[in-house]
Amino acid sequence: MTRKSTISRIVFLLLPWFGYSSNRLVILITRLFWIVTIAFIEFFHYLYVSTHLNSENFFNLVDCCSSFLAHAKVITKLVAFWINQRKFEETLVLITDDWDDCAKNDIGMRVMADKAKISARITNTILVLHTMTIVAYCLGVIIADADVTDQTIELPFVNKLEFPFSINTQRMYRFVLIAEFVHMIVCNWAAGVYNAILLSMVFHVGGQIDILQCWMAELTSNEMENKPESSIIAANKIILKHQKIIQFSENIESLYTYIALLLFASNTMLICSLGFLIVTAVGTADATEQIMKCLLFFTITNLEAFIFCYAGEYLNNKSREIGFATYNCAWYNFKSKDSRILLFIILRSQRQLTLTAGKMMDLTLQSFASIMNASGSYLSVLLAMQ
C-alpha cells in the first residue's frame, strides 16, 4: 500500500481520542470528556492553593503550579485544533496531494519517504519519552503504602489536588490514584502527538522544498534547451509548487501560532518551577524520589520548547534555500522575458517562512535561548524567596 502522508500512522490512531474524528458522536463524547475532566482537575488545583497558601508549603505550591500549567497547555492544544479543524483537514489534503505528485517521480518519492521515516521515528520517541515521564512521575505515589485511616497525615496524590469529598477507604484511594495516572498518561500523549504533528508538517515542507530545488537543477537539461517552451512550463510548475509550499506554511502558522504563544510563557515558568523542585530536593530525605519524579518532566518541557523553536528555525532556513537555488539555476540560458519569471520566486523567497508566537515574535533557536535565560533568572528569584 502506497503511503499518503508524512505524519505517522500512530498519530492518526490516537487523534480520535483527542476529539478529531469523522464521527460526530465520537467528537462530542471525547471533547466533552476533555473539557470536563481538565476543568475539574484545574478546579481541584485551585482548591489546593486556596487551602495551603502559606510560606511553609512553598515547595508544594510550586509543584501544584507546575501541574496546573501542564494541564493548561494540554487543553490549549486540544481547543486550538478543535477550532481550526477545517484548517487541519485542508493541510492533510495538501499532504496527500503532495504524496500523489511525488508518486510520479522517483526522486520526489525518495525524498518524502526519508522525511516520513524521520517523522515516524521522532513520533515514536516522543510518545515513549512522554509515557516514561508519567510513569516516573506517578510511580512513587502509586506504590507507596499510605494509610487512609491515619488522620494525622495528608494523603499523597499524583498531583497536588484538594478534593471536595472525603476519601476514607483504601479502595477509593487506589481508584483515585489509578484514575490520575491514566488521565495523565493520555494528557501527555495528547501533548506529545501535537508536538509530533508540528515536526511532521515542518519536515513535509522541508521535503517539498528539496523537491523544488531538484526541479530548479533540471532547468539545465538539454531537452529544455532544444524546446524553449518546456522551460517556461517547468518555471510555471515551480512557481505553483512554491505557492503551495507558502500556503502549507501559513496553515502551520494558523494551527500553532497561539499554541506557541502560550507555550512560550508557560514553558518559561514550568522550566523555572521544575528546576526549583529539583534544586531544593537535593539534600532532603526523599531527594532521590523527588528528583526522579521531576527530572523527566523537566526534560520533556525543555524538549517541547526546543521543538517549537527548532521548527521555526528549520522553516526559516529552508525558505532561504529557495532563493539561493533559483539564483543558482541556469536562468542565464533563458530569454530575458522568460528569466523574469524566476524573479518572482527570488522576490517571494526573501519573505521567509516563519513560525511565530501569537504573530508577535518569530520562533528561532535564539528564542529558545531566551526561554532558558528567563527561566534561569526566575529560578534565582524563587530560590531567594524560599
C-alpha positions in Angstrom: 0.0 0.0 0.0 1.5 3.4 -1.1 2.0 5.8 1.8 -0.1 9.0 1.6 1.1 11.1 4.5 4.3 12.3 6.2 2.5 12.1 9.5 3.0 8.8 11.4 0.1 6.3 11.4 0.1 6.1 15.2 -0.9 9.8 15.2 -4.0 9.0 13.1 -4.8 6.2 15.5 -4.6 8.5 18.5 -6.4 11.5 17.0 -10.0 10.2 17.7 -9.1 10.1 21.4 -8.4 13.8 21.3 -11.6 15.0 19.7 -10.7 14.7 16.0 -12.9 12.2 14.0 -15.3 12.0 11.1 -17.9 10.6 13.6 -19.8 13.4 15.3 -20.8 11.3 18.3 -17.1 10.4 18.9 -16.2 14.1 18.6 -19.0 15.1 21.1 -18.0 12.4 23.7 -14.3 13.0 23.5 -14.4 16.8 23.6 -16.9 16.7 26.5 -14.6 14.3 28.3 -11.5 16.5 27.9 -13.3 19.7 28.9 -15.0 18.3 32.0 -12.0 16.3 33.3 -9.4 19.1 32.9 -11.9 21.7 34.3 -12.3 19.6 37.4 -8.6 19.0 37.8 -7.8 22.7 37.4 -10.5 23.4 40.0 -9.0 20.9 42.4 -5.6 22.7 41.9 -7.3 25.9 42.8 -8.8 24.4 46.0 -5.3 23.1 47.0 -3.7 26.5 46.6 -6.5 28.3 48.5 -6.3 25.8 51.4 -2.4 25.6 51.6 -1.5 29.2 50.8 1.3 29.8 53.3 5.1 30.0 53.2 5.6 26.6 54.9 4.0 24.9 51.9 6.0 26.9 49.3 7.6 23.7 47.8 4.1 22.0 47.3 2.6 25.2 45.9 5.3 25.4 43.2 4.6 21.7 42.5 0.9 22.5 42.2 1.6 25.4 39.9 3.7 23.1 37.6 0.9 20.6 37.3 -1.7 23.3 36.7 0.4 24.8 33.8 0.9 21.3 32.3 -2.8 20.6 32.2 -3.5 24.2 30.8 -1.1 23.5 27.9 -2.9 20.3 27.0 -6.4 21.8 26.9 -5.0 24.8 24.9 -3.6 22.5 22.2 -6.8 20.5 22.1 -9.1 23.5 21.8 -6.8 25.2 19.2 -7.1 22.1 16.9 -10.8 21.9 17.5 -11.3 25.5 16.5 -9.0 25.0 13.4 -10.3 21.6 12.4 -11.1 22.7 8.9 -7.6 24.2 8.5 -6.1 20.9 9.8 -8.2 18.9 7.3 -7.1 21.2 4.5 -3.5 20.7 5.5 -3.9 16.9 5.5 -5.4 17.1 2.0 -2.4 19.1 0.8 -0.1 16.5 2.3 -2.0 13.7 0.4 -1.8 15.7 -2.9 1.9 16.2 -2.5 2.4 12.5 -2.0 0.3 11.8 -5.1 2.5 14.1 -7.1 5.7 12.5 -5.7 4.4 9.1 -6.8 5.1 10.2 -10.4 8.8 10.9 -9.6 11.4 8.6 -8.1 13.4 11.4 -6.6 10.4 13.1 -5.0 9.2 9.8 -3.6 12.6 9.0 -2.2 12.9 12.5 -0.5 9.4 12.2 1.0 9.9 8.6 2.2 13.0 9.8 4.1 11.1 12.6 5.7 8.3 10.2 6.6 10.8 7.8 8.3 12.3 10.6 10.3 8.8 11.7 11.3 7.8 8.2 12.4 10.9 7.8 14.5 10.6 11.1 16.2 6.9 10.5 16.9 7.7 7.1 18.5 10.5 8.7 20.5 8.3 11.5 21.8 5.4 9.2 22.8 7.8 6.7 24.6 9.5 9.6 26.4 6.2 11.1 27.5 5.0 7.7 28.8 8.2 7.2 30.7 7.9 10.6 32.2 4.4 9.9 33.6 5.5 6.5 34.9 8.4 8.1 36.7 6.2 11.0 38.0 3.5 8.7 39.4 5.3 5.5 40.4 6.5 6.7 43.8 3.0 7.7 44.9 1.2 4.7 43.5 3.4 2.1 45.1 3.6 4.0 48.4 1.6 2.3 51.2 -0.3 5.3 52.5 -2.7 4.7 55.4 -6.1 6.2 54.6 -7.3 5.9 58.2 -4.4 7.9 59.6 -5.9 11.4 60.1 -2.6 13.0 61.1 -1.0 12.8 57.6 -2.0 14.4 54.3 -2.8 11.7 51.7 -0.3 11.8 48.8 -1.8 12.1 45.3 -0.1 12.2 42.0 -0.9 15.9 41.6 -1.3 18.4 44.4 -5.1 18.4 44.5 -7.7 19.2 47.2 -10.8 17.0 46.6 -14.2 18.4 47.8 -15.1 14.9 49.0 -13.6 12.7 51.7 -11.5 9.6 50.8 -11.9 7.3 53.7 -11.3 3.8 52.2 -8.2 2.2 50.7 -10.2 1.1 47.7 -11.4 4.6 46.9 -7.9 6.0 47.4 -6.4 3.5 45.0 -9.1 4.2 42.4 -8.3 7.9 42.6 -4.6 7.3 42.1 -5.2 5.0 39.1 -7.6 7.5 37.5 -5.0 10.2 38.0 -2.3 8.0 36.4 -4.4 7.0 33.4 -5.6 10.6 32.8 -2.0 11.9 33.0 -0.8 9.3 30.5 -3.5 10.3 28.0 -2.8 14.0 28.6 0.9 13.6 27.9 0.1 11.5 24.8 -2.1 14.5 23.6 0.8 16.9 24.2 3.3 14.7 22.5 1.1 13.9 19.5 0.5 17.6 18.7 4.3 18.3 19.0 4.9 15.4 16.7 2.4 16.7 14.2 4.2 20.0 14.1 7.5 18.4 13.4 6.0 16.1 10.7 4.4 19.1 9.0 7.6 21.1 9.1 9.6 18.1 7.7 7.0 17.8 5.0 7.6 21.4 4.0 11.4 20.7 4.0 10.9 17.7 1.7 8.8 19.8 -0.7 11.5 22.5 -0.8 14.1 19.8 -1.5 12.0 18.6 -4.4 11.6 22.2 -5.6 15.4 22.6 -5.6 15.7 19.4 -7.7 13.3 20.9 -10.2 15.5 24.1 -10.3 18.5 22.0 -11.2 16.6 20.2 -14.0 16.2 23.6 -15.8 19.7 23.0 -17.3 18.7 19.8 -19.2 19.3 19.6 -22.9 15.7 18.9 -23.5 14.7 22.3 -22.3 17.4 23.9 -24.4 16.0 22.2 -27.5 12.4 23.1 -26.6 12.3 26.6 -25.1 8.6 26.3 -24.3 9.3 23.4 -22.0 11.5 25.7 -19.8 8.5 28.1 -19.4 6.2 25.2 -18.4 8.8 24.0 -15.9 9.2 27.5 -14.5 5.4 27.9 -14.1 5.3 24.5 -12.4 8.0 25.6 -9.9 6.0 28.8 -9.2 2.9 26.8 -8.4 4.9 24.4 -6.2 6.3 27.4 -4.3 2.8 28.9 -3.8 1.7 25.6 -2.4 4.6 25.5 0.0 3.7 29.0 1.2 0.1 28.0 1.7 1.1 24.9 3.6 3.4 27.0 5.8 0.6 29.5 6.5 -1.6 26.7 7.6 1.0 25.5 10.1 1.2 29.1 11.4 -2.6 29.3 11.8 -2.7 26.0 13.7 0.2 26.6 16.1 0.8 30.4 16.5 -1.4 30.8 19.6 -0.4 27.5 21.0 3.2 28.7 20.7 2.4 31.9 22.4 1.0 30.1 25.5 3.9 27.6 25.5 6.4 30.4 25.3 5.1 31.9 28.6 4.1 28.6 30.3 7.2 26.7 29.5 9.4 29.5 30.9 7.5 29.2 34.2 7.4 25.4 34.1 11.2 25.1 33.5 11.8 27.5 36.3 9.4 25.7 38.7 10.7 22.2 37.9 14.3 23.4 38.2 13.3 24.8 41.6 11.8 21.5 42.7 14.9 19.6 41.6 17.4 22.0 43.2 15.6 22.3 46.5 15.1 18.5 46.7 18.9 18.0 46.9 20.0 17.1 50.4 16.5 16.2 51.7 15.4 12.8 53.0 13.4 12.0 49.8 15.8 13.6 47.3 16.1 10.6 45.0 12.3 10.2 44.8 11.7 13.9 44.1 14.5 14.2 41.5 13.4 11.1 39.7 9.8 12.4 39.7 10.7 15.8 38.2 13.8 15.1 36.0 12.0 13.6 33.0 9.2 16.1 33.4 11.8 18.9 33.2 13.4 17.2 30.2 10.2 16.9 28.1 9.3 20.6 29.0 12.7 21.7 27.6 12.3 19.4 24.7 8.8 20.9 23.9 10.2 24.4 23.9 13.1 23.3 21.7 10.8 21.5 19.2 8.7 24.7 18.6 11.8 26.9 18.3 13.6 24.3 16.1 10.6 24.1 13.8 10.6 27.9 13.3 14.4 27.9 12.7 14.0 25.0 10.2 11.3 26.7 8.2 13.3 29.9 8.1 16.5 28.2 6.9 14.7 26.1 4.3 12.9 29.0 2.8 16.2 30.8 2.3 17.4 27.9 0.2 14.6 28.5 -2.4 16.1 31.9 -3.3 19.6 30.5 -3.5 18.5 27.6 -5.7 16.6 29.9 -8.0 19.7 32.2 -8.4 22.0 29.2 -9.0 19.8 27.6 -11.7 20.5 28.2 -15.4 18.4 31.3 -15.7 21.0 32.9 -17.9 20.2 30.4 -20.7 16.6 31.7 -20.9 15.4 34.6 -23.0 15.3 37.8 -20.9 11.5 37.9 -20.9 11.4 34.2 -19.7 14.0 34.6 -17.0 11.9 37.4 -15.4 9.5 34.7 -14.3 12.1 33.4 -11.8 12.5 36.9 -10.3 9.1 36.4 -8.7 10.4 33.3 -6.8 13.5 35.1 -5.7 11.5 38.1 -4.5 8.9 36.0 -2.7 11.6 33.8 -1.0 13.1 37.0 0.6 10.0 37.0 2.8 10.9 33.9 4.7 8.6 31.2 6.0 8.3 31.6 9.8 6.5 30.1 12.8 5.5 32.8 15.3 4.3 33.0 18.9 1.0 34.8 18.6 2.2 36.6 15.5 4.3 38.8 17.8 7.8 37.2 17.6 9.5 34.6 15.4 10.3 31.2 17.0 14.0 30.5 16.4 16.8 28.9 18.3 17.6 32.4 19.7 14.0 32.3 21.2 14.9 29.0 22.9 18.0 30.6 24.4 15.8 33.5 25.6 13.4 31.0 27.3 16.3 29.3 29.1 17.8 32.6 30.2 14.4 33.8 31.5 13.8 30.5 33.3 17.2 30.8 35.0 16.5 34.3 36.2 13.1 33.4 37.6 14.7 30.3 39.3 17.1 32.6 41.1 14.1 34.7 42.4 12.3 31.5 43.6 15.4 30.3 45.4 15.7 33.7 47.1 12.0 33.6 48.1 12.3 30.2 49.7 
